[in-house]
Amino acid sequence: MSQLFGRYGLPLDVKYCKKCTINNQRPSASIAYKNTKDESKRSISFGDDGICEACKWAEIKKDINWEDRKKELETLCNKYRRDDGRYDVLVPGSGGKDSVRAAHELKYNYGMNPLLVTWPPQLMTEMGRRNMDAWLDSGFACYTVTPNQKLHRLLSRLSFENLCHPFQPFTLGQNHAPMYLSTLLDIPLVMYGENGAEYGENIKQNEKPTHDESYYSSNAGLDELFLGGVSVQEIINKYDFSLADLKPYLPVNPYDIERTGTQMHFLGYYLKWHPQEEYYYSVENTDFLPNNARTEGSYSKYSSIDDKFDWLNLYTTHIKFGIGRATYDSAQEVRNGDITREEGISLIRRFDGEYPTLYLEDCCNYMGITVERFDEVIEEFRTPHLWEKDESGQWRLKYPIWEGR
Ligand SMILES: [Zn+2]
């Protein structure tokens, strides 16, 4: 029998969704604190009709009765609303368009008292700073969980060198720190904006408003939890950090979750979410501003612009899965009917996988590596079944979308 799966457990037979621009190499979000170097990933599944889960979900969404969902949200808010001077809902975010809308809706349309929780970007862009300020200026208080920066730099380097995933420390904190804070502050309701599942996770996830507890809670031992591909026990022993420093990155103890009654909800379950409209909502209701130029690697100006590491992160996904920033942006916009598939393909051809020069040096300095080392790691993780060299010795995708697969 011939081999079906290659590096990272990705299917060797590369296919593109017939409706949008995503390919079947796109991994679903896995449980981050279990990520090790050699693990296999579950990737987005395609039906026999050649259509991806995310597109299927976009269709199902059209039949959802959003008026009923709004009532469900009202009921949820009534259950948690407090008028005794305490905050009643945590909204994680850092001033991006989704978190702006979530906080604004809850406060001004549902009468809640949201407290923002920010796990700051690894290296905030100027635009990110400005949008964060605009968010606070629109009437919110915020608790910022700033991790030990010596540790954060180390984890960024380990995540990059071991997993080619320099963004992992941000993701871990973004998922775990608000849940940890929920238990510390006794605010059980935590409301995120959209559910990543809409973009190709297991679509069963979208049928309920909450996220599985296993994403943010575990009683695994320190040698079973991994950050940057290294066990927590090893980070403590080898690099001399304390467990207290590592806490905000780690899943929360199930006992604490139960005691507080902590639940992670997605506002995207209750209210119709549409990235371009979230952007307009943010502009209308706060001073949110898009980037002043197109984003390197894509054509868009408003998504993932607050962290300099976003640029690196979406370059690494192009190397590992053949999916860069323009693919992610266009897949979503095709699905939402903002652009056609053909327009998406020509944008991908033009911009996807552009080398992330803009912030590369800043990010390398942050991780304590040289740009040469960056390039070396990138080559180590280039997926062989996706890439080949052309006559001039330049890497090119073996099966690009514009060659009609
Ligand atoms: Zn699709």
Residues whose N, C-alpha, C, O or C-beta is under 5 A from the ligand:
A	BS01	ZN	C17 K19 C20 C52 C55
